[in-house]
Amino acid sequence: MNWDRLEGQWKQRRGKAVYHWGKMMNDELSAILGKYEELVGKLQEKYGMAKDEARHQTEDYKIIVEQLKQANHKLISLHKNLNKKKKPGKRQMKLNAPSMN
């Protein structure tokens, strides 16, 4: 077995433990750190990556996710602005009643 894969399995187990510890102690930062370590461990185990490469991949992923969040926020605000412009004011409809002459 590749050393990077073994280290990846260890990181996954450690990450899960840190995550659960953070949840028990209501420590959100520890829980997030645990999930991060678990992700790095999964990358190492599944793809046989070195520790530094797995961390680099997760950092790139975080940057991409942040960019997607910002783009999504911009799209939502543009969509809301377009909907505001499309909505006409309340128009009163006049019914044409037939005249009785």
DAMOBEL-V785441 format. One record per pair of residues at least 24 apart in sequence whose C-alpha atoms are under 10 Angstrom apart, sorted by sequence separation. I is the first residue (numbers start at 0). GAP is how many residues later the second one is. If there is no record, write none. Layout:
# DAMOBEL-V785441
((I | GAP) (I | GAP))
This chain:
# DAMOBEL-V785441
((11 | 24) (12 | 24) (13 | 24) (14 | 24) (10 | 25) (11 | 25) (12 | 25) (14 | 25) (10 | 26) (11 | 26) (14 | 26) (9 | 27) (10 | 27) (11 | 27) (13 | 27) (9 | 28) (10 | 28) (11 | 28) (12 | 28) (7 | 29) (8 | 29) (10 | 29) (11 | 29) (12 | 29) (7 | 30) (10 | 30) (11 | 30) (7 | 31) (8 | 31) (9 | 31) (10 | 31) (11 | 31) (7 | 32) (8 | 32) (9 | 32) (10 | 32) (11 | 32) (6 | 33) (7 | 33) (8 | 33) (10 | 33) (11 | 33) (6 | 34) (7 | 34) (8 | 34) (9 | 34) (10 | 34) (5 | 35) (6 | 35) (7 | 35) (8 | 35) (9 | 35) (4 | 36) (7 | 36) (8 | 36) (3 | 37) (4 | 37) (6 | 37) (7 | 37) (8 | 37) (4 | 38) (5 | 38) (6 | 38) (7 | 38) (3 | 39) (4 | 39) (5 | 39) (7 | 39) (3 | 40) (4 | 40) (7 | 40) (10 | 40) (2 | 41) (3 | 41) (4 | 41) (6 | 41) (7 | 41) (1 | 42) (2 | 42) (3 | 42) (4 | 42) (5 | 42) (6 | 42) (7 | 42) (1 | 43) (3 | 43) (4 | 43) (6 | 43) (7 | 43) (3 | 44) (4 | 44) (6 | 44) (2 | 45) (3 | 45) (4 | 45) (1 | 46) (2 | 46) (3 | 46) (4 | 46) (7 | 46) (0 | 47) (1 | 47) (2 | 47) (3 | 47) (3 | 50))
